[in-house]
Each structure stands twice: as structure tokens, then as C-alpha cells.
Amino acid sequence: MSYLDWIKKGEDDLKLAELALENGIYDYAAFHAQQAVEKFLKAFLVKNGRPITETHDIAYLIEEAIKIAKTVLDFVVDKLGD
């Protein structure tokens, strides 16, 4: 699946979370909010060339995203120092 597919799925989950929240269905709001975060993280990883494993572990996905962000930050800091 492309990163754009992951973003679309995340946006759909976010819409469902908002609808559930507006209607006082808090457990569904929380579930779909969590699903949106997971899919947005997967989109970020795919966009940056990282393989996606079958996981729902947000902590793992965040750790993987931080590795990319840290690499980008290190690159920018290095270039600013030149």
C-alpha cells in the first residue's frame, strides 16, 4: 500500500473518531483516533522507505519514526554547521 493509501485510511478513521466523539460514543472515538495515529505513522514510514510489518504497536511505530526524524535532524544540523 502506498503512503497516500495509508493517509486516506487515517483520514477516514479520524472522521469516524470525530463523529463518535460528537455523538458521545467515547470508546469508538478513542478506538478510531488510535487507528488514525497508527495509519499516519505507517504513512510516514512508507514515505521514508521503511517496510511496514503487520503490527498495531504504536510505541514500535513511533520508535521507527523517531529513527527517521533523528536522521533528518542530524543531517540538517550537520549542514547548518557547514
C-alpha positions, -999 to 999 in steps of 0.1 A, spaced: 0 0 0 13 35 -8 18 62 18 -12 80 2 -34 50 8 -23 50 45 -31 87 48 -66 82 32 -73 54 56 -61 75 85 -82 104 75 -113 81 73 -105 69 108 -101 104 121 -135 114 106 -151 84 123 -134 94 156 -148 129 153 -183 116 146 -182 92 175 -170 120 198 -197 144 187 -223 117 195 -209 108 229 -196 74 218 -163 77 235 -150 42 233 -154 43 195 -139 78 193 -108 65 212 -106 34 190 -107 53 157 -83 80 170 -58 53 178 -63 37 144 -58 71 127 -25 76 146 -13 41 136 -21 47 99 -5 81 98 27 67 114 27 39 88 23 65 60 53 83 74 73 51 74 63 41 39 70 76 26 105 72 40 112 38 25 107 17 56 90 -16 54 57 -20 73 52 -50 94 18 -63 105 17 -45 138 -7 -24 158 21 -15 183 21 23 182 51 25 205 71 5 180 59 26 151 68 58 170 103 44 177 108 37 140 95 72 131 119 88 156 148 70 139 139 87 106 133 120 122 166 118 141 184 111 109 168 140 92 176 163 121 212 151 123 215 159 85 201 194 89 222 202 119 253 189 101 245 211 70 239 242 92 273 237 107 290 239 73 
